[in-house]
């Protein structure tokens, strides 16, 4: 029984860290990731450390962050809002991890990735719905 449990745990760890078959395929419209490490602002599912573990493939620490002038819209989107402050988390990832995150978010098809400035002045990538409230196409 112990051997079977170890095999199952090893297979699960391998699928999470090296072969994420459960992620959607990369979309042709997905932009290239940044050249080096980048910060990402999460305000919905990406605030959950277990989601980040499964999607990114490693435990990714985060810390609280805020985005001024934005608020949660319908579903998992954000909309501009005067005098609003969107709470979330910020975390740092590599270009390879950004590609996994782009697959999870279906970047280029469902979401777009925008570089925005957080409350403390730090830049971070933020995923926003495409086609909602005027976001009909991915902008360069």
C-alpha angles and dihedrals in degrees: 000000000000091000092051091049090050092050092049091048092048091049091049092048091048093050091050098045105030114013112032097183089163094067119092116255119268113271119231090233094057110121119232115268120249116278096246140019114319140191122239126198113216122193104163129021093354090067087072111089092208091055089051090049093053096041101039097033100235140056104279116195118216139184132209117276138171136214114210119217095022135095139178113278128188114325114338099338133103129222132193114265126177114238092007131130122202114209121213143119134276125213138171125240140172125246091259090052090048088057090055090047090049089054091050092049092041089232112202093026108045105005137026127212116233127184107229136172117247125217094270093050097261118134118231138168115252125194115225131179117261116227095022119118096347099324091122097148140020110265123215 
